[in-house]
Amino acid sequence: MARKMLIDGELSKANEEETHYDFDLFVIGAGSGGVRAARFSASYGAKVGICELPFDPVSSETLGGFGGTCVIRGCVPKKILVYGASFRGEIEDAKNYGWKLNDNIDFNWKQLLHKKTEEIVRLNGIYKRLLTNAGVKMYEGEGKIVGPNEVEVTQIDGTKLCYSAKHILIATGSRAQRPTIPGQSLRDKKPVSVPEER
């Protein structure tokens, strides 16, 4: 249902239905929230566009990926690394429960990092397929609002694309900030090494 604005007691003469937009909804940011909003809106018949920084397993100011912080550089990679690191203790414990293990157990850090990257690439692809299957138009680049109903997407090669949208959703998440509080300077100190218990 469209809302009408009252001006001096009369309905606004501007008719939203006469205005043509490229999209009903344009979402800036394709993390979990942005992707869900785009998919559900499209499932109800909205014409939806979404933009996200180009994919890279290691994010930066200009690189990101469909899936957002949790999937690409937060929760999922952390869990893979934590699970990979936990096996050492499991292997030691297994010896106490009847497992006969070779004493030459080796760990390959590069292989763990490769598997983490493979999983991130796979999940990024899943997010893109979910959007494609929902009929959402995807753009890789940095999105910004340049007018009341206008979004500009700057692609990695510098090309700027402009789109109009009836509704714009900013779903970019946030970045960690270090507050200026006592003790904040401790981050610059070298970590203290603690000898292993035997």
Short mmCIF file of the C-alpha atoms (twelve columns), coordinates in Angstrom:
data_MODEL
# 
_entry.id   MODEL 
# 
loop_
_atom_site.group_PDB 
_atom_site.id 
_atom_site.type_symbol 
_atom_site.label_atom_id 
_atom_site.label_alt_id 
_atom_site.label_comp_id 
_atom_site.label_asym_id 
_atom_site.label_seq_id 
_atom_site.Cartn_x 
_atom_site.Cartn_y 
_atom_site.Cartn_z 
_atom_site.pdbx_PDB_model_num 
ATOM 1   C CA . MET A 1   0.000  0.000   0.000   1 
ATOM 2   C CA . ALA A 2   1.514  3.320   -1.060  1 
ATOM 3   C CA . ARG A 3   1.615  6.137   1.476   1 
ATOM 4   C CA . LYS A 4   0.416  9.575   0.439   1 
ATOM 5   C CA . MET A 5   1.780  12.719  2.033   1 
ATOM 6   C CA . LEU A 6   -0.637 15.409  3.172   1 
ATOM 7   C CA . ILE A 7   0.385  18.938  2.230   1 
ATOM 8   C CA . ASP A 8   -1.877 21.691  3.541   1 
ATOM 9   C CA . GLY A 9   -4.658 19.172  4.037   1 
ATOM 10  C CA . GLU A 10  -4.598 17.738  0.493   1 
ATOM 11  C CA . LEU A 11  -3.057 14.607  -0.941  1 
ATOM 12  C CA . SER A 12  0.219  15.167  -2.716  1 
ATOM 13  C CA . LYS A 13  -0.292 15.484  -6.447  1 
ATOM 14  C CA . ALA A 14  2.776  13.349  -7.160  1 
ATOM 15  C CA . ASN A 15  1.678  9.860   -8.107  1 
ATOM 16  C CA . GLU A 16  4.270  7.199   -7.243  1 
ATOM 17  C CA . GLU A 17  2.745  4.775   -9.714  1 
ATOM 18  C CA . GLU A 18  3.672  7.058   -12.642 1 
ATOM 19  C CA . THR A 19  7.370  7.141   -11.702 1 
ATOM 20  C CA . HIS A 20  9.437  4.443   -13.384 1 
ATOM 21  C CA . TYR A 21  12.287 2.863   -11.422 1 
ATOM 22  C CA . ASP A 22  14.867 0.332   -12.593 1 
ATOM 23  C CA . PHE A 23  14.189 -1.669  -9.408  1 
ATOM 24  C CA . ASP A 24  11.535 -1.902  -6.740  1 
ATOM 25  C CA . LEU A 25  14.337 -2.587  -4.228  1 
ATOM 26  C CA . PHE A 26  18.087 -2.132  -4.501  1 
ATOM 27  C CA . VAL A 27  20.206 -3.623  -1.717  1 
ATOM 28  C CA . ILE A 28  23.711 -2.375  -0.971  1 
ATOM 29  C CA . GLY A 29  25.534 -5.227  0.773   1 
ATOM 30  C CA . ALA A 30  25.150 -8.966  0.182   1 
ATOM 31  C CA . GLY A 31  25.782 -10.412 3.610   1 
ATOM 32  C CA . SER A 32  23.234 -12.605 5.332   1 
ATOM 33  C CA . GLY A 33  20.773 -9.749  5.936   1 
ATOM 34  C CA . GLY A 34  21.018 -8.190  2.485   1 
ATOM 35  C CA . VAL A 35  20.745 -11.532 0.695   1 
ATOM 36  C CA . ARG A 36  17.698 -12.565 2.719   1 
ATOM 37  C CA . ALA A 37  15.945 -9.230  2.146   1 
ATOM 38  C CA . ALA A 38  16.656 -9.421  -1.595  1 
ATOM 39  C CA . ARG A 39  15.514 -13.036 -1.954  1 
ATOM 40  C CA . PHE A 40  12.304 -12.599 0.030   1 
ATOM 41  C CA . SER A 41  11.404 -9.365  -1.756  1 
ATOM 42  C CA . ALA A 42  11.937 -11.042 -5.122  1 
ATOM 43  C CA . SER A 43  9.819  -14.010 -4.019  1 
ATOM 44  C CA . TYR A 44  6.913  -11.582 -3.494  1 
ATOM 45  C CA . GLY A 45  7.284  -10.217 -7.015  1 
ATOM 46  C CA . ALA A 46  9.591  -7.236  -6.476  1 
ATOM 47  C CA . LYS A 47  12.229 -6.421  -9.094  1 
ATOM 48  C CA . VAL A 48  15.415 -6.509  -6.993  1 
ATOM 49  C CA . GLY A 49  19.043 -5.531  -7.544  1 
ATOM 50  C CA . ILE A 50  21.908 -6.114  -5.116  1 
ATOM 51  C CA . CYS A 51  25.545 -5.100  -5.075  1 
ATOM 52  C CA . GLU A 52  28.559 -6.339  -3.149  1 
ATOM 53  C CA . LEU A 53  32.285 -5.797  -3.362  1 
ATOM 54  C CA . PRO A 54  34.053 -8.243  -5.724  1 
ATOM 55  C CA . PHE A 55  34.911 -11.593 -4.133  1 
ATOM 56  C CA . ASP A 56  38.224 -12.420 -2.529  1 
ATOM 57  C CA . PRO A 57  38.727 -14.832 0.375   1 
ATOM 58  C CA . VAL A 58  40.763 -12.115 2.114   1 
ATOM 59  C CA . SER A 59  38.690 -8.953  2.365   1 
ATOM 60  C CA . SER A 60  39.910 -5.387  2.128   1 
ATOM 61  C CA . GLU A 61  38.443 -1.954  1.505   1 
ATOM 62  C CA . THR A 62  37.777 -2.925  -2.135  1 
ATOM 63  C CA . LEU A 63  37.215 -6.705  -1.929  1 
ATOM 64  C CA . GLY A 64  34.547 -8.717  -0.136  1 
ATOM 65  C CA . GLY A 65  32.060 -11.192 -1.569  1 
ATOM 66  C CA . PHE A 66  28.480 -12.437 -1.541  1 
ATOM 67  C CA . GLY A 67  27.912 -13.980 1.874   1 
ATOM 68  C CA . GLY A 68  29.363 -11.128 3.885   1 
ATOM 69  C CA . THR A 69  31.544 -11.038 6.956   1 
ATOM 70  C CA . CYS A 70  30.301 -14.202 8.678   1 
ATOM 71  C CA . VAL A 71  30.570 -16.443 5.647   1 
ATOM 72  C CA . ILE A 72  33.641 -15.013 3.913   1 
ATOM 73  C CA . ARG A 73  35.926 -13.810 6.703   1 
ATOM 74  C CA . GLY A 74  34.326 -14.359 10.096  1 
ATOM 75  C CA . CYS A 75  32.329 -17.208 11.587  1 
ATOM 76  C CA . VAL A 76  32.837 -19.870 8.917   1 
ATOM 77  C CA . PRO A 77  36.608 -19.503 8.366   1 
ATOM 78  C CA . LYS A 78  37.114 -19.230 12.134  1 
ATOM 79  C CA . LYS A 79  35.244 -22.481 12.735  1 
ATOM 80  C CA . ILE A 80  37.251 -24.281 10.056  1 
ATOM 81  C CA . LEU A 81  40.520 -23.151 11.633  1 
ATOM 82  C CA . VAL A 82  39.339 -23.952 15.171  1 
ATOM 83  C CA . TYR A 83  38.179 -27.428 14.138  1 
ATOM 84  C CA . GLY A 84  41.463 -28.028 12.334  1 
ATOM 85  C CA . ALA A 85  43.445 -26.955 15.398  1 
ATOM 86  C CA . SER A 86  41.408 -29.109 17.797  1 
ATOM 87  C CA . PHE A 87  42.372 -32.450 16.228  1 
ATOM 88  C CA . ARG A 88  45.812 -32.509 17.856  1 
ATOM 89  C CA . GLY A 89  44.268 -32.893 21.306  1 
ATOM 90  C CA . GLU A 90  41.706 -35.364 19.995  1 
ATOM 91  C CA . ILE A 91  44.461 -37.534 18.534  1 
ATOM 92  C CA . GLU A 92  46.363 -37.516 21.836  1 
ATOM 93  C CA . ASP A 93  43.189 -38.440 23.737  1 
ATOM 94  C CA . ALA A 94  42.378 -41.224 21.249  1 
ATOM 95  C CA . LYS A 95  45.563 -43.061 22.258  1 
ATOM 96  C CA . ASN A 96  44.099 -43.390 25.759  1 
ATOM 97  C CA . TYR A 97  40.947 -44.994 24.370  1 
ATOM 98  C CA . GLY A 98  42.498 -47.873 22.478  1 
ATOM 99  C CA . TRP A 99  43.427 -46.174 19.204  1 
ATOM 100 C CA . LYS A 100 46.769 -47.319 17.859  1 
ATOM 101 C CA . LEU A 101 48.268 -44.337 16.111  1 
ATOM 102 C CA . ASN A 102 51.513 -43.893 14.265  1 
ATOM 103 C CA . ASP A 103 53.877 -41.596 16.161  1 
ATOM 104 C CA . ASN A 104 54.615 -39.767 12.906  1 
ATOM 105 C CA . ILE A 105 51.529 -37.571 12.803  1 
ATOM 106 C CA . ASP A 106 52.075 -34.505 10.677  1 
ATOM 107 C CA . PHE A 107 50.128 -31.281 10.183  1 
ATOM 108 C CA . ASN A 108 50.051 -29.270 6.945   1 
ATOM 109 C CA . TRP A 109 49.098 -25.636 7.600   1 
ATOM 110 C CA . LYS A 110 48.942 -24.765 3.888   1 
ATOM 111 C CA . GLN A 111 46.482 -27.608 3.264   1 
ATOM 112 C CA . LEU A 112 44.191 -26.372 6.068   1 
ATOM 113 C CA . LEU A 113 44.261 -22.840 4.629   1 
ATOM 114 C CA . HIS A 114 43.555 -24.228 1.152   1 
ATOM 115 C CA . LYS A 115 40.531 -26.188 2.448   1 
ATOM 116 C CA . LYS A 116 39.262 -23.068 4.259   1 
ATOM 117 C CA . THR A 117 39.521 -21.074 1.031   1 
ATOM 118 C CA . GLU A 118 37.770 -23.836 -0.951  1 
ATOM 119 C CA . GLU A 119 34.851 -23.740 1.500   1 
ATOM 120 C CA . ILE A 120 34.590 -19.948 1.325   1 
ATOM 121 C CA . VAL A 121 34.566 -20.083 -2.493  1 
ATOM 122 C CA . ARG A 122 31.862 -22.781 -2.368  1 
ATOM 123 C CA . LEU A 123 29.675 -20.750 0.007   1 
ATOM 124 C CA . ASN A 124 30.113 -17.569 -2.053  1 
ATOM 125 C CA . GLY A 125 28.841 -19.549 -5.048  1 
ATOM 126 C CA . ILE A 126 25.847 -20.824 -3.077  1 
ATOM 127 C CA . TYR A 127 24.834 -17.277 -2.112  1 
ATOM 128 C CA . LYS A 128 25.080 -16.191 -5.756  1 
ATOM 129 C CA . ARG A 129 22.972 -19.187 -6.900  1 
ATOM 130 C CA . LEU A 130 20.319 -18.422 -4.269  1 
ATOM 131 C CA . LEU A 131 20.061 -14.858 -5.579  1 
ATOM 132 C CA . THR A 132 20.053 -15.933 -9.231  1 
ATOM 133 C CA . ASN A 133 17.351 -18.537 -8.577  1 
ATOM 134 C CA . ALA A 134 15.249 -15.880 -6.825  1 
ATOM 135 C CA . GLY A 135 15.531 -13.596 -9.869  1 
ATOM 136 C CA . VAL A 136 17.716 -10.971 -8.174  1 
ATOM 137 C CA . LYS A 137 20.067 -8.988  -10.447 1 
ATOM 138 C CA . MET A 138 23.597 -8.978  -8.972  1 
ATOM 139 C CA . TYR A 139 26.319 -6.372  -9.370  1 
ATOM 140 C CA . GLU A 140 29.907 -6.579  -8.149  1 
ATOM 141 C CA . GLY A 141 31.226 -3.239  -7.006  1 
ATOM 142 C CA . GLU A 142 30.936 -0.582  -4.351  1 
ATOM 143 C CA . GLY A 143 27.429 0.800   -4.016  1 
ATOM 144 C CA . LYS A 144 26.501 4.230   -2.762  1 
ATOM 145 C CA . ILE A 145 23.379 6.341   -2.673  1 
ATOM 146 C CA . VAL A 146 23.730 9.365   -4.946  1 
ATOM 147 C CA . GLY A 147 20.160 10.653  -4.874  1 
ATOM 148 C CA . PRO A 148 16.777 10.101  -3.196  1 
ATOM 149 C CA . ASN A 149 16.074 7.015   -5.336  1 
ATOM 150 C CA . GLU A 150 19.421 6.551   -7.062  1 
ATOM 151 C CA . VAL A 151 22.285 4.132   -6.464  1 
ATOM 152 C CA . GLU A 152 25.698 4.205   -8.095  1 
ATOM 153 C CA . VAL A 153 27.773 1.020   -8.358  1 
ATOM 154 C CA . THR A 154 31.483 1.480   -9.019  1 
ATOM 155 C CA . GLN A 155 32.865 -1.686  -10.549 1 
ATOM 156 C CA . ILE A 156 36.430 -2.867  -9.945  1 
ATOM 157 C CA . ASP A 157 37.579 -1.380  -13.289 1 
ATOM 158 C CA . GLY A 158 36.205 2.031   -12.245 1 
ATOM 159 C CA . THR A 159 33.091 1.883   -14.426 1 
ATOM 160 C CA . LYS A 160 30.153 3.575   -12.719 1 
ATOM 161 C CA . LEU A 161 26.639 2.190   -13.174 1 
ATOM 162 C CA . CYS A 162 23.593 4.155   -11.992 1 
ATOM 163 C CA . TYR A 163 20.204 2.668   -11.153 1 
ATOM 164 C CA . SER A 164 16.994 4.051   -9.784  1 
ATOM 165 C CA . ALA A 165 15.046 2.208   -7.104  1 
ATOM 166 C CA . LYS A 166 11.769 2.840   -5.352  1 
ATOM 167 C CA . HIS A 167 13.365 1.540   -2.145  1 
ATOM 168 C CA . ILE A 168 17.041 1.314   -1.172  1 
ATOM 169 C CA . LEU A 169 18.252 -0.930  1.639   1 
ATOM 170 C CA . ILE A 170 21.685 -0.369  3.158   1 
ATOM 171 C CA . ALA A 171 22.824 -3.750  4.504   1 
ATOM 172 C CA . THR A 172 26.568 -3.247  4.700   1 
ATOM 173 C CA . GLY A 173 27.079 -4.389  8.259   1 
ATOM 174 C CA . SER A 174 29.883 -2.690  10.115  1 
ATOM 175 C CA . ARG A 175 33.572 -2.783  10.846  1 
ATOM 176 C CA . ALA A 176 35.201 -3.376  14.190  1 
ATOM 177 C CA . GLN A 177 36.235 -0.181  15.965  1 
ATOM 178 C CA . ARG A 178 38.676 0.142   18.832  1 
ATOM 179 C CA . PRO A 179 37.297 2.621   21.344  1 
ATOM 180 C CA . THR A 180 39.647 5.182   22.852  1 
ATOM 181 C CA . ILE A 181 39.586 3.833   26.405  1 
ATOM 182 C CA . PRO A 182 42.290 3.058   28.963  1 
ATOM 183 C CA . GLY A 183 44.062 -0.172  28.035  1 
ATOM 184 C CA . GLN A 184 43.420 0.229   24.317  1 
ATOM 185 C CA . SER A 185 47.156 0.749   23.805  1 
ATOM 186 C CA . LEU A 186 47.798 -2.835  24.918  1 
ATOM 187 C CA . ARG A 187 47.049 -3.968  21.365  1 
ATOM 188 C CA . ASP A 188 50.436 -2.583  20.280  1 
ATOM 189 C CA . LYS A 189 52.377 -4.669  22.814  1 
ATOM 190 C CA . LYS A 190 54.034 -7.909  21.786  1 
ATOM 191 C CA . PRO A 191 52.288 -11.004 23.129  1 
ATOM 192 C CA . VAL A 192 53.885 -12.701 26.103  1 
ATOM 193 C CA . SER A 193 54.940 -16.243 25.301  1 
ATOM 194 C CA . VAL A 194 53.861 -18.799 27.855  1 
ATOM 195 C CA . PRO A 195 55.826 -22.052 28.116  1 
ATOM 196 C CA . GLU A 196 53.866 -25.193 27.253  1 
ATOM 197 C CA . GLU A 197 52.738 -27.396 30.113  1 
ATOM 198 C CA . ARG A 198 54.232 -30.847 30.119  1 
# 
